[in-house]
Amino acid sequence: MDWGQATHALLAALGIGLLIGAVRERQHGDIRTLQAGVRTHALLALLGAVAALLGTPVFLVALLAASLLAWSSYRVTAPHDPGLTGEIALLITVLLGGLVLKAQALAAALGVVVAILLWAKAPLARLSREVISDQEMRDALLLAACALVVLPLLPDTAVDPWQVLVPSKLWQIVVLVMAVGMLGHVAQRLVGARWGLPVAGFFAGFASSTAAVASFGRSSLADRALVAPAAAAALLANLASLLLLAAVIGTTSPALLRACAWPLLAAAMLLCACAALGLRAAPLDDLPQASRAKAFQLGHALVIALVIAAVLLLSEGLRQLFGQAGALAAATIAALAELQAGAVSIASPVVSGKLGLQTARWGVVALLAAAGLAKSVLAFLSGGPAYALRVGAGLALMVAAAATVSGLLPVA
């Protein structure tokens, strides 16, 4: 390493140490027993960089010395501050100082991340202790197990004679549904009561827009003054379902997502417009509180995966018997129960070259029409004519927008 590179590395290490030390000083500047502030962290970062310049053995000795320093610091502060954050920050500062010699950009980025984590002590404590409930923590652990334990164990090759069922792909759909449900639930709780109904509607759609339509229908029956906002919330749930549909299509076939981008965008804009009209019909201050219920339903995600598997088999069978028309018919039937299941059954043949993009795009429009019809009937049964009229009109305009754009714009 020449003189210029060494100078840049040392300056970067100094900057990392100053940043971390400044945050520690700001967070604990009123505590007389603060063991390491701006100067200490800056010196430790330079120690790591200089030691790394002198070689691995010297760096290991420097890291050991920093560890002894952290241990002695903890012995002093443990009686009134048993936490280890400050001591861990000492060691990380030395490590980042050494990392600057090999990956300066990475070391700088990690330094910023460490500073943010140190600064966000109070917000993170509030998030984990007050905002997130025990049920949500259990849901997060379940999601992590499904994504990080179960998914890597599943095979990524087809397990059926027709080569359409790939366990890892099906489980990715399960994880996707659970993840967006968790994200939406936490976001809804953070927003608060003022935007409870529209936020609840939007994020509930990631878990199940069908269930959201039925739930808001029951709310509108209980209080007829909530018909308009409940219908708007149901339409926002379908907007979330539309976004999830795009994510599922993009996961399975990016080419089909590009072909459907403008029709799906037009459908989403119509849903937003109809929902906005409904939200103007009632004061936002009367909206209900956000729920602390489960963030997602594992059973619902599993049902989606099972329906997708069944539809893939049915679609392949009908395709072999009746060609592309049979595959589209099977997908449309599946969309009556689960929109995402039909989407995968259309996107998968596109990937294998068995279905053209133009035909597949019209298949997606047919899925929206089938799902809209099923949810309009459900809205009538759960919320009555007034609620169903608003929900059905919004869904019909969504389908009309998608069909119009599909007819006007050819597939690129």
N, C-alpha and C positions, 0 to 999 in steps of 0.2 A: 504494500500500500504506500503510495507516494505522500508527500507532505500535504498537498491539497485535499486528498481524500481523508487523510487523518484529521485535518482541521475541521472539515465538514462533519465528520463523525463525532468529534469531541463537542462541537457546537450543538449538534442534535442531541447528544446525551445531556449536555447542560440544560437545554431547553426542556427536555422531558423531566429532569430532576426539579427544575424550578416550577414547572406546572404542577407536578404532584405535590411538592412541598408547599406551594401556595394554597392549594386546596386544603391540605392538612392544617395549615396555619389558620385559614379562615374558619374551618370547622371546629377547631379546638384552641383558638387563640385566647380564650378566656380561662383556660385551664393551666394552672401554673406547672403542672407535672407533664406537660407536653414534651415528649422526649425527642421528637424529630420534626423540624419545621422546614422552612424554605432552604436554609443553608445546608442542613444535614442531608436532605434528599438530593440537592444539587451536587454535593460532594460525593455522595454514594453513587450517583449516576456516572460522574467522572471517574470514580474508582473502578466501576465496572468496565468502562470503555478503555481506560489505560491498562487495566489488567488483561483485557482481551487482546490489546495490542502486543503485550509482552508474551502472550502464549497461554495455552489452556491450563498448565499447572499453576501459573500465577493467578489466573482467573478463579480457579477452584479455591486457592488460598484466600483470595479476596471475598469470595462468597461465604466461605467458612467464617471469616472474621465478621462479616455482616450478620451471619446467623447468631454468633455469640453476642453481638451488639443487640440484636433483636431480643435474645433471651434475657439479657441483663435488663433491657427496657421493660420487658413484661414482668419481671420480678418486682420492679418498682411500682408499676401501675396496676398490677393485678388486684390488690386489696380494694380499690375503688373503681376500677375499670377492667373487668375480666376479659373484655373482648380482645381479639387478636388482629383486628384490622390494621392498626398502626404498624405492628411488627411484620405482618405480611407485606405491607406497602414498602417497608424497608428492603426486603428481599427482592421484590418485584423491580424496584428502582435499580438495584444492582444488575439484575438480569437484563433489563431493558437497555441499560448502559452498555452491556456486553453485546447485546443483539444488534446494536447500531452498526457494529463493524461488518456484519454479514447482510443485514436487511434493514437499511435505514428507514425506508418508508413504512415497513411493517412495525418496527419499533416505535416510530412516532405515532402511528395509528393506535397501537396498543397503549401507549402512554396517555393518549386522549381518552380512551375507553376507561383506563384505570382512574383517571381524574374524575370522569363523570360518575363512576361508581362510588368513589369516595365522597363526592359532593352530594350525591342523591341519597344519603343515609336516611334522612327523615322521610322523604317521599316513598322510598322503598319500604321502610318500616311500616308506614301507614298503609301502603298497598297490601303488604303481606298479613298485617294484623287486623286491620279494620275493613278494608275494601273487599278483599277476597275472603269468602266464607269457607267453612270446612268442607261443604259439599263441592264447591268449586275447586278446592285443592285436590279433593279425591278425583274429580273429573280430569284435572290437569295431569295427575299421576297416571290415570287410566289412558289418557291420550298419549302420554310419553311412552307408556309400555307398548301400546299398539304400534307407535311409529318407530321406536328404537329397539324394541325387543322382538315383536312378532314379525314385522315387515322384513327385516334382514333374513329371517329364517325361512321365508316362503320361496319356493322355486320361481324363477323368472322364465320358465319355458312352459308351453302348453301341456296340459295333463289329459286332454281328451283326444279322441281319434280325429276330430275335425279341426284341431289346432286353433280353437277360439277361446278356450278358458285358460288364462294365465293367472295363477293365484296371486302373484305379487301385484299385478295390475288391478285386480279386483280389490285387494286390500288397500291399495293406494286410494281408491275411491272412498273406502270406509274411513281412512285417516283424513282425507280431504273434507268429508262431510263433518266429521267430529271437530276438526281444527277450525273450520270457519264458524261452526256453532259456538265453540269456546271463545273465539275472538269476538264474535258478535255479542255474546252474553256479557263478557267482562266490559266491553265498550258501553253496552246499555246501562250497566250498573254505574259506570263512571259518569255518564251524562246527567243522571238525576231525574227528578220527577217531571220537570217542565216539558221535556221531550219524550216522556215515557211511552206514550202510545205509538207515535210514528217510529221511534227508535226500536221499540219492541217488535213492531210489525216488520220492519226491514230486517232485523237480525234474526227474528224467528223464521223468516223465509229461508235462511241458510240451512236450518235444521229440517223444516218441513213447511212449505208454503201451503200445502193442503191442510195440515193441522192448524195453521194460522188462520186460514179462511174460516174454518169451522169455529175456532175459538173466538174470533172477533164477531162472528155471527151470533154466538150465544151472548156476547156482551151487548150487542145492539138490541137483542130481544129483551134483555134485562132493563135497559134504559134506552128508550127510543130517541132521546136527544143525542145519543152517541152513534146513530146510524151513519152519518156522513164521515166522522173521523174514523169509525171502525172500518168502514169500507175503504177509506184512504190507507189505513194501516194494512188491510188485506192486500191492496194493490202494491204497497211497498214490499210486502212479503213476496209477492210474485216478481217484483223487480230484483230482489235478492236471489230468488230462484233462477231468474234469467241470467244473473251474473254467474251463479254456480253452474248453470248450463254451459255458458261460454267457457268456464274454467275446465269443465269435464271434457268438452269438445277439444279444447286446446291441448289438454293432457293426452288425449287419445290421437288426435289428428290436427296438428297445427295448420295444415293446408286447408282443411275444412273450416277452421276458425277464421282464417283470412277470407275465405269465400263468403262466410256468413257475417262478417264484421258489420257491414252497413245495414243489412236487415235487422240484426240484433240491436244495433244502436238506435235505429228508428223505433223499434218496439220499446226499448227502454225509455226513450224520450216521451213517448205517448203515455207510458205508465206513470212517469214522473209528473206529467202535466195533469193527468186525471187525479193523482193522489194530492197534488197541490190544491186543486179545486175543493177536494173534500176537507182538507186541513183548515181551509179558510172558513168553514161552516161552524166551527166550535172554538171557544177560547182555549188556548194552549194551557192555561193555568189549571184547567179542570182535568187534565190528563192523569191517568193512574200512576202509582209508584212503580218503579222498576222491580222486577221479580228477583227473588233469590233462589229460584228453582234450579233444577239441574241445567248445566250449560248445554248439554246435548243428550240425546238418547242413543245409547250404543245399539239397542235393539233396532231402532230406525235405520241406523247406518248399515247394520248387518242385513236388514231386509232389502235395502237398496242394492247391496252387493249380490244377494241371492236372486233378486229380480233381474238384475243385469245379467247374471250368469244364465238364468233361464231364457231370457230374451235373446242372448247371443246364440244359444243352441237353437232356439226356435227360428231366429232370423236366418241362421245358416241352413237349417232344414228347408225353410220356405224358399230361400234363394236358390238352393239346388233344384227344388221342384218347379218353381215359377219364375226364377230369375230375379232381377232387381225389384220388380213390382212386389214379389213376395216378401223380400227383406224389408221394404218400406212399410208394407202392411203390418208386419209383425212389430216393427218399431212404433208405429202409430197406436196400435192396441196397447202396447206397454206404457205409452205416455199417458193413457187414461188413469193409470195408477201411480206412475212415477216418471216424471219428465226426464230425469237424468239417465234412467235405465234405457229409455228409447234413444237418447243421444249417443250413448256408447255403442248401441247396436247399429247405428248409422255410421258413426265415425270409424269404427273398426274395419268395415269393408272398404272404406276409402283408403285406409293405410295399406291394405293388401292389394289394392287396385281392382277390386271386384265391383266397385260402385263409383260412378263418375261424380265430379264435384257439383255439376249443375243439378243432377238428380238428387244428390245428397242435400243440397241447399233447400230444395223444395221439400225434401223429407223433414228437415228441421222446421220449416213453416208448418207442415202437417202436424208435427209434434206439438207445436205451440197451440194449434187449433184444437187438437184432441184434449190437451191439458186444460185449456181455457173452458171448453165445454164441460168437462168433468167438474171443475171448480165452480162454475156458474150454477150447476145443479146443486152442488154441495152448499153454496151460499144461500140458495133458496130454501133448502131444507133446514139449515141451521139458523138463518137470520131473517127469513121472511122476504116478501116481495120487494120492499123498499131497499133493503140491503143488497139483495141479489141483483136488482136493476143497476145499482151503482157499480158493483163488482163486475157483473157481466158486461156492462158497457165498456168499462176500462179494458177488460181482457179482449173484447171484440176489436176495439181500436188497436190494441197491441198486435193482434194477428193481422189486421188489415194493413197496418204500417209495414210489417215484415213482408207480407205478400206483395205489396205495391213496390217496395224497393227491390225485392227479388225479381219482379217482372221487368222493372225498368233498367236495372244495372246487370249487365252480363258478367259472368265469372271471368276474372282476369286470367 
